[in-house]
Amino acid sequence: MRRHRAGALALVFMTLAAVGCGRRQPEPAPVAAPTAESLRLKETTVRNVTGHPIGYRVYPAGKPGEAESREIAPGAIDRFKTAAPLEIEFYTGLKDQVYSLDPGSPYSFRVDDEKSIDLFLGSHGRADAVDLAPWVPTPQPVVDRMLELAGVTGRDVLYDIGCGDGRIVITAARRYGARGVGIDIDPAMIAESERNARAAGLERQVKFIGMDATKADISEATVVCLYLLPESNALMAPILEAQLRPKSRVVCHNYTIPGWEAKQVRYETVEDENGDTHYIYLYVR
């Protein structure tokens, strides 16, 4: 009987203690409802893909008096939550420059063709993947000559790294019967590529993969197309060397692959529809 009473008393004590503890707990703070302003906020990103820190000033568009001075380290990404455009000021090495940043867009500091620092629309603002290049569409005359120079046939499997809207893969499939794979980290570009493939009736002959191209398996490729920047071509070089079979062809638009001079077999210039000159480099693995 004592054991039963002791158990009952212990149970009462535990119940009272629990109630007492419950009374001492603070009331949870109410969750604030999202405001119209917070719902409009988008993340604008600025990445530094140069090898040097870059100083800049950023402020709401038209309000330089509210400028914040920053320095971004090599490889770093700065993030801004904003519903309105921002303006960014920086020194290119030759002159001061001011650009407007659209809310929700990714940007990258890069070294341009004149070896000065410039700001480009980037491909993404992800911290877990490199930004190989901003998307700039390859003019169709350049696409056509790249494929001709690479000698693409119906026996080839063509991979386009940073495929954008899929035009190189789709042209190779439509004109030569090649099987094609496009890789791009931007989901919007993958969706557009798939729409374009369906419109061309080629969705069974080509496919598009949304991922970091530096982590892709490209070992089945017999032809690889690159329209990346020199530092990105250098990053891809050991991947190409490790995965591609001998005699595979790599064709580049505008930029060479550093360290692959001995593998280069052709070089040509091509004019686009506007008369601008483009460069094509063909390598054999």
C-alpha positions in Angstrom: 0.0 0.0 0.0 2.8 2.4 0.8 4.3 1.7 -2.6 1.0 2.6 -4.2 0.6 5.8 -2.2 4.1 6.8 -2.9 3.6 6.3 -6.6 0.4 8.3 -6.5 2.0 11.1 -4.5 4.9 11.1 -7.0 2.5 11.3 -9.9 0.7 14.3 -8.3 4.0 16.0 -7.6 5.1 15.5 -11.2 1.8 16.8 -12.6 2.0 19.9 -10.3 5.6 20.5 -11.3 4.7 20.2 -15.0 1.8 22.7 -14.5 4.1 25.0 -12.6 6.7 24.8 -15.3 4.1 25.5 -17.9 3.1 28.7 -16.1 6.7 29.9 -16.1 7.1 29.4 -19.8 6.9 32.7 -21.7 4.2 33.1 -24.3 5.6 32.6 -27.8 6.0 35.8 -29.8 3.4 36.1 -32.5 4.8 35.5 -36.0 4.7 38.7 -38.0 2.6 38.6 -41.1 4.7 39.3 -44.3 4.4 42.8 -45.5 3.8 43.8 -49.1 7.4 45.2 -49.1 8.9 41.9 -47.8 7.0 39.9 -50.4 8.6 42.1 -53.2 12.2 41.6 -51.9 14.5 39.7 -54.2 18.1 38.6 -53.7 20.6 40.4 -56.0 24.0 38.8 -55.9 27.5 40.1 -56.8 30.3 37.6 -57.2 34.0 38.2 -57.6 35.5 35.8 -60.1 38.8 37.7 -60.4 41.9 36.9 -58.5 41.9 40.2 -56.5 39.8 42.0 -53.9 37.5 44.7 -55.4 36.3 47.8 -53.7 32.9 49.2 -54.6 30.0 51.4 -53.4 26.4 50.3 -53.6 23.2 52.3 -53.0 19.5 52.5 -53.9 19.2 53.8 -57.5 19.5 57.6 -57.6 20.5 57.9 -53.9 24.3 58.1 -53.8 24.1 59.8 -50.4 23.0 56.4 -49.0 26.0 54.6 -50.4 27.7 51.7 -48.5 31.4 51.0 -49.2 32.4 47.4 -49.5 35.3 45.2 -50.5 34.6 41.8 -52.0 37.3 39.1 -51.8 38.2 36.8 -54.7 35.6 34.0 -55.0 33.2 35.7 -52.6 29.5 36.5 -53.2 27.7 39.6 -51.7 24.0 39.4 -51.4 21.4 42.2 -51.3 17.7 41.9 -50.5 15.9 44.6 -52.4 12.7 45.3 -54.2 14.1 48.3 -56.2 17.1 48.6 -58.5 20.5 49.3 -56.9 23.5 51.2 -58.4 27.1 50.1 -58.0 30.2 52.1 -58.5 33.7 50.7 -58.9 37.1 51.4 -60.5 37.9 49.3 -63.5 41.6 50.0 -63.4 41.1 52.5 -66.2 38.1 54.6 -65.1 35.2 54.8 -62.7 32.1 52.9 -63.7 28.5 52.9 -62.5 26.0 50.2 -63.3 22.4 49.6 -62.4 21.5 46.2 -60.8 18.1 44.7 -61.3 16.4 43.1 -58.3 16.8 39.3 -58.2 19.6 39.1 -60.8 23.1 37.7 -60.4 26.2 39.7 -61.4 29.9 38.9 -61.6 33.1 41.0 -61.5 35.3 39.7 -64.2 38.4 40.7 -66.2 37.3 41.8 -69.7 39.1 41.5 -73.0 41.0 44.7 -72.3 42.3 43.2 -69.0 40.3 45.7 -66.9 37.6 44.8 -64.3 34.0 45.0 -65.5 30.6 43.8 -64.2 28.7 41.2 -66.2 25.3 39.6 -65.8 26.2 36.3 -64.2 24.6 32.9 -64.7 23.6 32.3 -61.0 24.3 33.4 -57.4 24.9 29.9 -55.9 27.7 29.6 -53.4 28.1 25.8 -54.1 29.0 26.1 -57.8 31.4 28.1 -59.9 30.1 30.7 -62.4 31.7 29.6 -65.6 30.4 32.5 -67.8 27.6 35.0 -68.2 25.1 33.8 -70.8 25.7 35.5 -74.2 24.0 33.7 -77.1 26.3 32.4 -79.9 25.2 33.9 -83.2 23.9 31.3 -85.6 26.6 31.7 -88.2 29.1 31.0 -85.5 27.1 27.9 -84.4 27.1 26.6 -87.9 30.8 27.0 -88.5 31.7 25.5 -85.1 29.8 22.4 -86.0 31.3 22.3 -89.5 34.8 22.8 -88.2 34.3 19.9 -85.7 33.1 17.6 -88.5 29.9 16.6 -86.6 28.0 13.6 -88.0 25.2 11.4 -87.0 27.6 9.1 -85.2 28.6 11.9 -82.7 27.4 12.6 -79.2 27.8 16.4 -78.7 27.9 18.1 -75.3 27.4 21.8 -75.0 28.8 23.2 -71.7 26.7 26.2 -70.7 24.1 25.5 -73.3 21.9 28.6 -72.8 18.9 28.3 -75.0 20.1 25.0 -76.6 20.8 26.3 -80.0 24.1 24.4 -80.6 22.7 21.1 -79.4 19.5 21.5 -81.4 21.4 22.6 -84.6 23.7 19.6 -84.4 20.7 17.2 -84.0 18.6 18.9 -86.8 21.4 19.4 -89.4 23.6 16.3 -88.8 21.5 13.8 -86.8 23.9 13.9 -83.9 22.7 13.1 -80.4 23.1 16.0 -78.1 23.3 16.9 -74.4 23.2 20.5 -73.1 24.3 21.3 -69.5 23.5 24.6 -67.8 23.2 25.6 -64.2 20.3 28.0 -64.8 16.9 26.4 -64.6 15.4 29.1 -66.8 17.9 28.2 -69.5 17.1 24.5 -69.2 13.4 25.2 -69.5 13.9 27.3 -72.6 16.2 24.7 -74.2 13.5 22.0 -73.6 10.8 24.3 -75.2 13.0 24.9 -78.2 13.7 21.2 -78.6 10.0 20.4 -78.5 9.3 23.1 -81.0 11.9 21.5 -83.3 10.5 18.0 -82.8 13.9 16.8 -81.4 13.0 16.2 -77.7 13.9 12.4 -78.1 17.2 13.1 -79.7 18.5 15.8 -77.3 18.4 16.3 -73.6 19.2 19.1 -71.2 20.6 18.7 -67.7 20.5 21.4 -65.0 23.7 21.1 -63.0 27.2 22.4 -62.3 29.1 21.4 -65.4 32.3 20.9 -63.5 30.6 17.9 -61.7 29.1 16.4 -64.9 29.9 13.1 -66.5 30.8 13.9 -70.1 32.7 10.7 -70.9 30.3 9.7 -73.7 30.9 12.9 -75.6 32.8 12.8 -78.9 32.4 16.5 -79.5 32.3 19.2 -76.8 31.4 22.8 -77.4 32.6 25.6 -75.1 31.7 29.3 -75.0 33.2 30.1 -71.7 35.8 32.6 -70.4 39.6 31.8 -70.4 39.7 31.0 -66.6 36.6 28.7 -67.0 38.2 26.9 -70.0 41.3 26.4 -67.8 39.0 25.0 -65.1 37.4 22.6 -67.6 40.7 21.4 -69.2 41.6 18.7 -66.6 38.0 17.5 -66.7 38.1 17.2 -70.5 41.5 15.4 -70.3 40.3 13.0 -67.6 37.0 12.1 -69.2 37.2 12.4 -73.0 38.3 9.5 -75.2 41.3 10.0 -77.6 40.3 11.7 -80.9 37.4 13.5 -79.2 37.0 17.1 -80.6 36.6 20.2 -78.5 35.5 23.4 -80.3 35.7 26.8 -78.5 34.1 30.1 -79.3 36.2 33.2 -78.8 38.5 31.8 -76.1 41.3 29.3 -76.1 42.0 26.5 -73.6 45.1 27.5 -71.7 47.8 24.7 -71.8 46.2 23.0 -74.9 48.3 24.7 -77.5 49.7 21.3 -78.7 46.1 20.0 -79.2 44.9 22.9 -81.3 44.4 21.8 -84.9 42.4 24.7 -86.5 41.7 28.3 -85.9 39.2 30.5 -87.9 37.5 33.8 -87.7 33.8 34.2 -88.6 31.6 37.2 -89.0 28.1 37.2 -87.5 24.9 38.9 -88.9 26.1 42.3 -87.7 29.6 42.0 -89.2 31.3 41.4 -85.8 34.3 39.1 -85.8 34.2 35.9 -83.7 37.0 33.3 -83.2 36.7 29.5 -83.3 39.4 27.1 -82.0 39.3 23.4 -82.7 41.2 20.9 -80.5 41.6 17.1 -80.7 42.0 15.3 -77.4 
